[in-house]
Amino acid sequence: MTLTFYAYPKCGTCRKAKKWLEENNVDFTEIHIVEHPPSKQKLKELYEKSGLELKKFFNTSGKKYRELGLKDKLKDMTEDEMLELLASDGMLIKRPIVTDGKQVTVGFREKMFEEVWKL
């Protein structure tokens, strides 16, 4: 089975996650999240399979997030508006996002990866 790994090459967390996947011989296809951000429909699918709140898909430490003042705006946005915003700019998306089509993880914590992706 091959995982889909949405990442930003300059992101330190993404590099750690990629290294973990490689060291554990996990087969994956990497997608540059900024050059090829997931579509609104794809994000909706990932969000629904993740079991997380949609707010967890936002890169809250990102410059763009702060510039747009999303901390205050998100609570008044609909799910549809949030998905539209995420799909519009890969820099707004928390990364990496890893999926096998059934399960989805957002961000990287070694313990979480061991539990979910240790194949």
C-alpha positions as CSV (number, residue, x, y, z in Angstrom):
1,M,0.0,0.0,0.0
2,T,1.2,3.5,-0.9
3,L,0.4,6.5,1.3
4,T,-0.2,9.9,-0.1
5,F,2.0,12.5,1.7
6,Y,1.0,16.1,1.3
7,A,4.0,18.2,2.3
8,Y,5.9,21.4,1.9
9,P,9.6,20.6,1.3
10,K,10.9,23.6,3.3
11,C,8.8,22.7,6.3
12,G,10.9,21.1,9.1
13,T,8.0,19.0,10.4
14,C,7.4,17.6,6.9
15,R,11.1,16.7,6.6
16,K,10.9,14.9,10.0
17,A,7.8,13.0,8.9
18,K,9.4,12.1,5.5
19,K,12.5,10.9,7.2
20,W,10.4,8.7,9.6
21,L,8.5,7.2,6.6
22,E,11.7,6.5,4.8
23,E,13.4,5.0,7.8
24,N,10.4,2.7,8.4
25,N,10.3,1.7,4.8
26,V,6.8,3.1,4.3
27,D,5.9,3.5,0.6
28,F,4.5,7.0,-0.2
29,T,3.9,9.4,-3.0
30,E,4.8,13.0,-2.1
31,I,2.6,15.9,-3.2
32,H,3.9,19.5,-2.9
33,I,1.0,21.0,-0.9
34,V,1.7,24.6,-2.1
35,E,2.2,23.8,-5.8
36,H,-0.6,21.3,-5.9
37,P,-3.0,22.0,-2.9
38,P,-5.8,19.4,-2.4
39,S,-9.1,20.5,-4.0
40,K,-12.0,21.5,-1.8
41,Q,-13.6,18.1,-2.4
42,K,-10.4,16.3,-1.5
43,L,-10.0,18.4,1.6
44,K,-13.6,17.6,2.6
45,E,-12.9,13.9,2.2
46,L,-9.6,14.1,4.2
47,Y,-11.4,16.1,6.9
48,E,-14.3,13.6,7.2
49,K,-11.9,10.6,7.4
50,S,-9.6,12.2,9.9
51,G,-12.1,12.5,12.7
52,L,-10.6,15.9,13.5
53,E,-12.3,19.3,13.7
54,L,-11.8,21.3,10.5
55,K,-10.0,24.0,12.4
56,K,-7.2,21.4,12.9
57,F,-6.5,21.6,9.2
58,F,-5.3,25.2,9.4
59,N,-1.6,26.0,9.8
60,T,-2.1,28.3,12.8
61,S,1.6,29.1,13.0
62,G,1.7,30.3,9.4
63,K,2.3,33.9,8.3
64,K,-0.7,33.8,6.0
65,Y,-3.0,32.6,8.8
66,R,-1.9,35.6,10.9
67,E,-2.1,38.1,8.0
68,L,-5.7,37.1,7.3
69,G,-6.6,37.3,11.0
70,L,-8.1,33.8,10.8
71,K,-7.9,33.2,14.6
72,D,-10.9,35.5,15.0
73,K,-12.6,34.8,11.7
74,L,-12.8,31.0,11.7
75,K,-15.4,30.7,14.5
76,D,-17.9,32.6,12.3
77,M,-17.1,30.7,9.1
78,T,-19.2,27.8,7.7
79,E,-17.5,24.5,6.9
80,D,-17.9,25.3,3.2
81,E,-16.2,28.6,3.6
82,M,-13.3,27.0,5.6
83,L,-12.8,24.3,2.9
84,E,-12.9,27.0,0.2
85,L,-10.2,29.0,2.0
86,L,-8.0,25.9,2.6
87,A,-8.2,24.9,-1.0
88,S,-7.3,28.4,-2.2
89,D,-3.8,28.4,-0.6
90,G,-1.6,25.4,0.4
91,M,0.3,27.6,2.9
92,L,-2.9,27.8,5.0
93,I,-3.0,24.0,5.4
94,K,-1.4,22.3,8.4
95,R,1.1,19.7,7.2
96,P,2.0,17.1,6.5
97,I,-1.3,15.4,5.7
98,V,-0.8,11.6,5.3
99,T,-3.5,9.2,4.1
100,D,-4.0,5.7,2.9
101,G,-7.5,6.5,1.6
102,K,-9.1,5.2,4.8
103,Q,-7.1,6.9,7.6
104,V,-5.8,10.5,7.7
105,T,-3.2,12.1,10.0
106,V,-2.5,15.8,10.1
107,G,0.9,17.1,11.4
108,F,3.6,14.8,12.7
109,R,4.2,13.2,16.1
110,E,6.4,10.1,16.0
111,K,4.1,8.2,18.4
112,M,1.0,8.9,16.2
113,F,2.9,7.8,13.1
114,E,4.0,4.6,14.8
115,E,0.4,3.8,15.8
116,V,-1.2,4.6,12.5
117,W,1.5,4.1,9.7
118,K,3.7,1.3,11.1
119,L,2.7,-1.2,8.4
